[in-house]
Amino acid sequence: MEYIQNKHDKALSELEMEKQALKKRLSHIEKLDLLINALTHKIFNIEYHYQQQVKELSSQRENVLNSTEISRDEREALMDEVDKKIKDLEDAHAEELTSLEGQRSSLQKQCAMKTQQMDVIMDSLRVQHRGVLQELEESKMTASPSQLKEVDRRIDQLNKMFEKDVEILNELQLAGWKCKEEKMFELLESRGLCFTQSNKFLTSSGSHLTRSEATRLGLLEGINLSLLDQEEYVTDIQPTTSELTVSESEKMDTEDVVYLKTIFGKPLTLALAEITAQQPRDPIHYLGHWLFKYRYNQEVSVTRKDELQELIQERERLESEKLRTIYENEAHEAVLNLIIRAEEGAILRELERIARDAMVSSEDELAAEAKDVLGVYNGPTTGE
């Protein structure tokens, strides 16, 4: 029985630790959802201002086109200028939108990963809870009456703790670890809407809708509009890390802190230093513009590095081909020289042989001629 009690105490301690880890990760998911909603609002807001600027420039172009007070050359020059502004605006908008959507996608991936971890922890809690209950129930079979009372007390304690701290989270798990407000914002986003402080809706196409207009279009069907009236949710959220207070940052685990420092440390330090030096009229707008330029310059730098690397690789390839051609030509020339020298040696040896043969033949001919002219010697021998 003592073994069961010790094991039960240990299991309770482990359940408490995992419960705290679960709540901690839930707070992290809420913070990530806050940042995702902030970026979503920023994307909708940017799209709205972009559409307004495009309409204004298009109106300017139409006025220039229909104007009768300027010459043809002036009209063409002004239209080219307006067209250039529209093109620059489109490029800048695409760059900013890509950057924000990339950041939001990264946060959504983190949120999905943490959600999966939450599911794993919940499953582990349930398995541990059932395991401890089963062991306690089995211990009752051999327990004395006094021990039965202690076992029942522990079972009741375990069930109360589980119902109080864990079962409450089941609804959140079924809802994907999102509260009603977060699910509402997610549903609004899926319908191309974003709620603003002005009690209107921004659409993904960059226009404004009132509540009555959105309701008439059926975009608010199934949404509890009373949630939109809560003050904490109608304020526009600015997608900056400055909204995370020091106390909130301290609560974040080491992994999140390291991530934020790695991603935002250098650009924010440089940006805040420049803001302190410049002291602009609208620091938040200046910060957003500065971070956009920083990101844009980073992308340009990466593109230029890639282009430079490609040029270096191409130059190395050409040099390699050039050297290979030179080596091949030198090898070919060396082989030809060897062949020529071999042929020359063979010719020289053949000429020498012919010369020797001719000399021997000449000597034989001279000896034969001398024999024919003098004939055979029949005179007296020497000394007679």
C-alpha positions, 0 to 999 in steps of 0.5 A, a space after each residue: 500500500 505504501 508503494 501505491 501511495 508513493 507512486 500516486 504522489 509521484 503521479 500527482 506531481 507529474 500531472 501538476 507539472 504537465 498541467 502547468 506546461 500545458 497552461 504555459 504553452 496555451 499562453 504562448 499560443 494566445 500570444 501567437 494568435 495575437 500577433 497573427 491577428 495583428 499582421 492580418 489587420 495590417 495586411 488588410 489595412 495596407 490593401 485598403 490604402 493601396 486601393 485608395 492610392 491606385 484609385 487616386 492615381 487612376 483618377 489623375 491619369 483620367 484627368 490628364 487624358 481628358 484635359 484640353 489645356 495641355 499639349 499632346 507632348 505634355 499629356 504623354 509626359 504626364 501620363 508616363 509619370 502617372 503610369 510610373 507612379 502606379 508601377 512603383 506603387 504596385 511593386 512596393 505594395 507587392 514587396 510589403 505584402 510578400 514580407 508581411 504574409 511571409 511573417 504571418 505564415 511563419 507565425 502560423 507554422 509556429 502556432 500549428 507546431 505548438 498546437 500539436 504539442 498541446 494535443 500530445 500533452 493532453 493525451 499524455 495527461 489523460 493516459 496518466 490519469 487513467 493509469 493512476 486511477 486503474 492502479 488505485 482501483 486495483 489496490 482496493 482489492 487487497 486493501 484493509 477497510 482503513 486503507 480503502 478509505 485512503 484510496 477512495 480519498 485519493 481517487 476523489 482528489 485525483 478526479 477533482 484535480 483533473 475535472 478542475 484543471 484539465 477537463 476545462 481545456 477539452 473544449 479549447 482542444 476541440 476548438 483547435 486551442 482557440 477561444 471564441 474571439 479568436 475563432 470569430 476573427 479566424 472566421 471573419 478572415 476566412 470570409 475576407 473581413 477584418 474588424 476595425 476600431 471605426 466599427 466597420 469591416 475592411 475587406 481583402 479587396 481593400 474596401 470598407 463595409 458597415 455592419 449592415 452592409 456585411 450582414 446584408 451580404 451574408 458575411 456575418 452569418 453565424 457570428 456572435 456580433 456581441 463579441 465585436 462590442 467588447 472594448 478589448 477586441 475593437 481596438 485596432 492592433 498594430 503589428 509591432 513587437 512593442 505591444 509585448 510588454 516586459 512582463 509578458 516577454 519574461 513569461 515566454 520560454 527560452 526558445 521563444 525569446 531566442 527566436 525573437 532575439 534572433 529575428 528582431 534583435 538586430 533590425 529593431 536595435 538599428 531602427 530604435 537607434 535611428 528613431 532616437 537620433 531622428 526623433 520623427 513626428 510619427 515614430 511608429 510609422 517611421 519604424 514600420 517604414 524603416 523595417 520595410 526598407 531594411 527588409 527590402 535592402 536585405 532581399 536586394 543584397 541577397 539577390 546581388 550576392 546570388 547574381 555575383 555568385 553566378 557570375 563567379 561560377 560562370 567565370 570559373 567555368 570559362 577559365 576551366 574550359 580555357 585551361 582544358 583547351 590549352 592543355 589539350 592543345 599542348 598535349 596534342 602538340 607534344 604528341 605531334 612533336 614526338 611523332 615527327 621526331 620519331 619519323 625523322 629518326 627513322 628516316 635518318 636511320 634509313 638514309 644511313 643504312 642506304 649509304 652503307 649499302 651503297 658504299 659496300 656495293 661500290 667497293 664490290 664493284 671496284 674489286 670486280 672491275 680490277 679483276 676483269 682488267 688485269 686478268 689472272 697473274 701467271 708470272 714468276 713468283 717473287 724470289 725466283 
